């Protein structure tokens, strides 16, 4: 018997991962991506899974970080996104960062080569056609206005949007390494083994205070039609953070802890601006945490006030764009289907998760659920003791008390997983200090998650890497 295809709308990380999982399960899939027929304000190419904000997948340690645990789970579930990320890794301390172009090219190549995947370059304006009986909508933060309005009409919602921002990228050759130095915070080596993965630009107190004044006074891009749309706290423009207090930045993206100025070891910086490698060649560097809505002319002037960046040449300046997400606990069921029209599943940032990895993880589960449904197989979402299952539970209401306030985008964090009691004693019987208890607790949560994921898949997981 011929199997009707599942349709996936949107070729970002979530849509690409969903399409891959459907095809890997043995069902045909049509992946609809509107680029290059129609472009967006943030994308620069027509490749699938293009990264538009940062090149970092964040921490990669499953024993001590929730996003690292999510990485580990996705690898065990055959994620095409994680496979491409691992293949295109660039140094980033304790984080997993990738070469943007290589990553998107790798995902695009694998999907277009799969015999069960068809990539259709077209915009789906409005709701998908009625005869598409299984659809995953993974249109992400840049959902087209026509589709967003159709979803609003179908669901009766009045708002699906919030602000997001992107950070500038600097050419390496324009950074003054006589002022800046290479070091990861606390000299921590990441998955690539590099303990000097960041470029650090130091500021003394006077320089910091002058910089903050310039940020606050600089002209900002304003969008009057969107003024009612809130920011997402996980991706605030740097000048918005500065407005919350003069010391906010040096306790946030500009914190100096764990860093020693290689040129002047005795002088502790008052604040530090970090840059992270953005491509495999190491020629482009991303200003970490410097999402901004400053106008372009002001960006070049103000960011060149940073010691070491006085002659910076920018490959890309920062910008502001609108993100879109559903009130998922009210609108979606436990299998990510729209209650008002169950043929439609949603995946990625549009469901109310934040971050590349989280978006891809929801796409992974949406794809598996859609494939199982199409092939007549029973499949429940992963248990909430796993990082992936905890995300699904959060966005479908499992972790929200009845009558709670407005739903907001969420990164994966340990607070979403059922708690475990921290061990009080070590293997030698001695009492563990509080910090060691916290580390041991995180490892136990990770071990439980990977064991429960193995039971969910019915397959033996690989032994977690130390």
C-alpha positions in Angstrom: 0.0 0.0 0.0 1.2 3.5 -0.8 1.6 5.7 2.3 0.4 9.3 2.1 3.1 11.8 3.0 3.3 13.9 6.1 3.7 17.6 5.3 6.2 19.7 7.3 5.9 23.5 6.9 9.1 25.3 7.6 12.7 24.3 6.9 14.4 25.6 10.1 15.9 23.3 12.8 12.6 22.0 14.1 11.1 21.3 10.6 14.3 19.7 9.3 14.6 17.5 12.4 10.9 16.5 12.1 11.2 15.7 8.4 14.3 13.6 9.2 12.6 11.6 11.9 9.6 10.9 9.8 11.7 9.6 6.9 13.9 7.6 9.2 10.7 5.9 10.5 9.8 4.8 7.0 7.1 7.3 6.1 7.4 9.8 3.2 7.5 13.5 4.0 7.3 16.7 2.0 9.3 19.6 3.6 7.9 23.0 2.5 10.4 25.9 2.8 9.5 29.3 1.4 13.1 30.5 0.9 14.4 31.5 -1.7 10.9 32.2 -3.2 10.3 34.5 -0.2 13.1 35.7 2.0 13.0 36.8 5.7 14.6 39.7 7.6 17.0 37.4 9.4 18.0 34.6 7.0 20.8 35.1 4.5 20.7 31.8 2.5 18.2 29.3 1.2 19.7 26.4 3.2 17.7 24.3 5.6 18.4 24.7 9.3 20.2 28.1 8.8 21.3 29.6 12.2 20.2 33.2 12.4 21.0 34.4 15.9 24.0 32.6 17.4 26.1 29.6 16.4 26.1 28.2 19.9 24.2 25.1 21.0 25.3 26.0 24.6 26.8 23.6 27.2 27.5 20.1 26.1 28.0 18.4 29.5 25.1 16.0 30.2 26.3 15.4 33.8 25.9 19.0 35.0 23.8 21.0 32.5 20.2 20.6 31.3 20.9 21.6 27.7 23.9 19.1 27.7 21.4 16.4 28.8 19.1 17.4 25.9 22.1 17.1 23.5 22.8 13.5 24.8 19.1 12.5 24.5 18.9 13.8 20.9 22.1 12.0 19.9 20.6 8.7 21.2 17.5 9.4 19.1 19.4 9.8 15.8 19.0 13.6 15.6 20.2 15.0 12.2 20.7 18.3 13.9 23.1 17.0 16.5 24.9 14.8 14.0 25.5 17.9 11.9 26.5 20.0 14.9 29.1 17.4 16.0 30.5 17.3 12.5 30.8 21.1 12.2 32.0 21.9 15.7 34.2 24.9 16.4 36.0 25.7 19.7 33.8 27.3 22.3 35.0 26.3 25.8 32.5 24.2 27.6 29.9 24.8 24.9 29.0 23.2 21.6 29.3 25.8 18.8 29.3 25.2 15.1 30.4 26.6 11.8 27.1 28.2 10.6 27.5 27.6 6.9 28.9 24.1 7.3 26.1 23.1 9.7 23.3 24.3 7.4 25.0 22.7 4.4 25.3 19.3 6.2 21.6 19.2 7.3 20.5 20.3 3.8 22.7 17.6 2.1 21.4 14.8 4.4 17.7 15.7 3.9 17.9 16.2 0.1 19.7 12.9 -0.3 17.1 10.9 1.6 14.8 9.0 -0.8 11.7 9.6 1.4 12.2 13.3 1.7 10.8 15.8 -0.9 11.8 19.5 -0.4 9.2 21.9 -1.9 10.4 25.5 -2.2 7.1 27.3 -1.7 5.3 29.5 0.8 2.3 28.0 2.5 0.1 31.1 2.9 -2.6 30.7 5.4 -3.6 27.3 6.8 -2.3 24.2 4.9 -4.8 22.7 2.3 -7.7 20.7 3.8 -6.6 17.5 2.1 -3.3 17.4 3.9 -4.4 15.1 6.7 -1.1 15.2 8.7 0.9 18.4 8.9 3.6 19.7 11.2 3.8 23.5 11.3 7.4 24.4 12.2 7.5 27.9 10.9 9.4 29.2 13.9 9.9 32.8 15.1 9.5 34.2 11.6 6.1 32.7 10.8 4.6 34.6 7.8 1.9 37.1 8.6 -0.8 35.2 6.5 -0.2 31.9 8.4 -0.1 33.7 11.8 -3.4 35.4 11.1 -5.0 32.2 10.0 -3.8 30.5 13.3 -5.2 33.5 15.3 -8.6 33.1 13.5 -8.7 29.3 14.0 -7.7 29.5 17.7 -9.4 32.7 18.8 -6.1 34.0 20.2 -5.3 37.7 20.0 -1.4 37.6 20.1 1.3 35.3 18.9 4.4 37.4 19.1 7.3 38.8 21.1 10.6 40.6 20.3 13.9 38.9 19.7 17.3 40.3 18.8 20.6 39.2 17.1 24.2 40.0 18.0 27.0 41.5 15.8 29.8 39.4 14.2 33.4 40.8 13.9 36.2 39.9 11.6 39.1 38.3 13.6 41.8 40.3 11.8 40.3 43.6 13.0 40.5 42.6 16.7 43.5 44.1 18.5 45.1 41.0 20.2 47.6 43.3 21.9 44.7 44.3 24.1 42.4 41.2 23.9 43.4 37.7 24.9 42.2 34.1 24.3 40.8 32.3 27.3 37.7 30.3 28.3 36.1 31.2 31.6 38.0 29.3 34.4 40.1 27.8 31.6 37.4 25.2 31.0 37.9 23.0 28.0 34.9 22.2 25.9 34.0 19.3 23.6 36.7 20.4 21.2 39.3 20.3 24.0 40.1 24.0 23.7 40.5 25.9 27.0 41.1 29.2 25.2 38.1 29.3 23.0 36.9 32.9 23.6 38.4 36.3 22.8 38.2 38.6 25.8 38.2 42.4 25.8 38.8 44.0 29.2 37.3 47.2 30.6 38.2 49.1 33.7 35.5 50.8 35.7 35.7 54.2 33.9 35.5 52.5 30.5 32.6 50.4 31.6 30.6 53.3 32.9 31.2 55.3 29.8 30.2 52.4 27.6 26.9 51.9 29.6 26.2 55.6 29.2 26.7 55.4 25.4 24.4 52.3 25.2 21.6 54.1 27.1 21.9 57.2 25.0 22.4 55.6 21.6 19.5 55.7 19.0 17.4 52.6 19.0 15.3 50.9 16.2 11.7 51.2 17.3 8.7 49.5 15.7 5.6 51.4 16.6 3.2 48.7 15.4 4.9 46.2 17.7 5.2 48.3 20.9 2.7 46.0 22.7 4.8 42.9 22.0 7.0 41.8 25.0 10.7 40.9 24.9 11.8 37.3 25.8 14.1 37.6 28.8 16.5 35.0 27.5 17.5 37.1 24.5 17.2 40.7 25.7 18.9 43.5 23.7 22.0 44.6 25.6 20.8 48.2 26.0 17.5 46.9 27.5 19.6 45.0 30.1 21.5 48.2 30.8 18.3 50.0 31.4 17.6 47.6 34.3 20.6 48.9 36.3 24.1 50.2 35.6 25.7 47.0 37.0 23.4 44.5 35.2 25.8 43.9 32.3 28.8 43.2 34.5 26.8 40.6 36.3 25.5 39.2 33.0 27.2 38.9 29.6 30.1 41.2 30.7 30.9 39.4 33.9 34.7 39.3 34.6 34.8 36.2 36.8 37.1 33.3 35.9 39.2 35.4 33.5 42.8 36.8 33.9 44.1 39.4 31.5 47.1 37.7 29.8 48.7 41.1 29.1 48.2 42.5 32.6 47.7 39.5 35.0 47.8 41.7 38.2 45.0 43.9 37.0 41.5 42.4 37.5 39.1 43.7 34.8 36.0 45.4 36.0 34.0 44.0 33.0 34.8 41.8 30.0 33.3 41.5 26.6 33.6 38.0 25.2 33.6 36.9 21.5 33.0 33.3 20.4 34.2 31.7 17.2 31.5 31.8 14.5 32.9 29.7 11.7 35.3 26.8 11.2 38.0 29.0 9.7 38.0 31.1 12.8 37.8 34.3 10.8 34.4 35.5 12.2 33.6 36.0 15.9 30.2 36.6 17.6 29.9 39.2 20.4 28.4 37.0 23.1 25.3 38.4 24.7 25.3 41.5 22.6 21.9 41.2 21.0 20.9 44.8 20.2 18.3 47.1 18.7 20.8 50.0 18.3 20.7 51.6 14.9 23.5 50.4 12.7 25.5 53.6 12.7 25.4 53.7 16.5 26.5 50.1 16.8 29.7 50.7 15.0 30.5 53.8 17.0 29.5 52.4 20.4 31.0 48.9 20.0 34.3 50.4 18.9 34.5 51.9 22.3 35.3 48.4 23.6 39.1 47.9 24.2 40.5 45.7 21.5 37.6 46.5 19.1 38.6 50.1 18.3 39.1 49.1 14.6 36.5 46.4 14.5 35.2 45.4 11.1 31.7 44.0 11.3 30.6 41.1 9.1 27.1 41.5 10.4 25.5 44.1 12.7 22.8 43.3 15.3 19.1 43.7 14.7 15.6 43.2 16.0 13.0 40.9 14.7 9.6 39.5 15.9 9.2 36.0 17.2 5.9 34.1 17.1 4.6 31.5 19.6 1.4 29.8 20.6 -0.3 29.7 23.9 0.5 26.0 23.7 -0.9 24.8 27.1 -4.3 26.0 26.0 -4.1 25.2 22.3 -2.1 22.0 22.0 -2.8 18.5 23.3 -0.2 16.2 24.8 0.9 15.0 21.3 1.4 18.6 20.0 -1.8 18.6 18.0 -3.9 21.7 17.7 -7.1 21.0 19.6 -9.1 23.1 17.1 -7.8 21.1 14.1 -5.9 17.9 15.2 -4.5 17.2 11.7 -2.1 20.1 12.5 0.9 19.5 14.8 3.2 22.3 15.9 7.0 22.1 16.5 9.9 24.3 17.4 9.9 27.9 18.7 6.3 28.5 17.6 5.3 26.1 20.4 6.9 28.3 23.1 10.4 26.8 23.5 13.4 29.0 23.2 16.8 28.0 21.8 18.1 26.0 18.8 18.4 22.7 20.7 15.0 23.0 22.3 13.3 23.8 19.0 15.0 20.9 17.2 14.0 18.6 20.2 10.4 19.4 19.8 10.6 18.9 16.1 12.2 15.5 16.7 9.3 14.4 18.9 6.7 15.9 16.6 8.2 14.0 13.7 8.2 10.7 15.6 4.6 11.2 16.8 3.4 12.0 13.3 5.3 9.1 11.7 3.9 6.7 14.3 0.4 8.0 13.7 0.8 7.7 9.9 2.2 4.1 10.2 -0.5 3.0 12.6 1.9 2.5 15.6 1.2 3.5 19.2 3.6 6.0 20.6 3.4 8.2 23.7 5.7 11.2 24.2 8.8 10.5 26.3 8.4 10.5 30.0 8.8 13.8 31.8 11.8 12.5 33.7 13.7 13.0 30.4 14.8 16.4 29.2 12.8 16.1 26.0 9.7 14.8 27.8 10.0 17.6 30.3 10.0 20.2 27.5 6.9 18.6 25.9 5.1 18.5 29.3 5.9 22.1 29.9 4.6 23.4 26.5 1.5 21.2 26.7 0.6 22.3 30.2 2.0 19.5 32.3 4.1 21.7 34.4 1.8 24.7 34.7 -0.7 25.0 37.6 -4.3 25.6 36.6 -5.0 29.3 36.3 -1.4 30.3 36.1 -0.4 33.5 34.3 0.5 34.0 30.7 2.6 31.3 29.0 6.1 32.4 28.1 8.9 30.8 26.1 11.2 28.5 28.0 14.7 27.1 27.7 15.4 23.6 29.0 16.3 23.7 32.7 16.4 21.3 35.7 13.3 23.0 37.1 11.2 21.3 34.4 12.3 17.8 35.4 10.9 16.0 38.5 13.3 16.6 41.4 15.6 14.1 43.0 17.0 14.2 46.6 20.6 15.2 46.5 22.9 12.6 48.0 24.3 13.6 51.4 27.4 11.3 51.4 30.0 10.4 48.8 31.3 6.9 47.8 33.7 7.0 50.8 30.9 7.7 53.3 32.0 11.2 53.9 29.5 14.0 54.0 29.4 16.0 50.8 29.6 19.8 50.8 26.6 21.6 49.4 28.3 22.4 46.0 29.3 18.7 45.5 25.7 17.6 46.5 24.4 19.9 43.7 26.7 18.4 41.1 25.8 14.8 42.2 22.1 15.6 42.1 22.4 16.9 38.5 24.3 13.8 37.5 21.6 11.5 39.0 18.9 13.4 37.1 20.9 12.9 33.9 21.4 9.2 34.6 17.7 8.7 35.3 16.8 10.6 32.1 19.0 8.5 29.9 17.8 5.3 31.5 14.2 6.3 31.1 14.8 7.4 27.5 16.4 4.0 26.8 13.2 2.3 28.1 11.0 4.6 26.1 12.8 3.8 22.8 13.2 0.1 23.6 16.7 0.3 22.4 20.0 0.1 24.3 21.5 3.5 24.6 25.2 4.1 24.2 27.1 4.5 27.4 27.2 8.2 28.2 30.5 9.8 27.4 32.4 11.1 30.5 
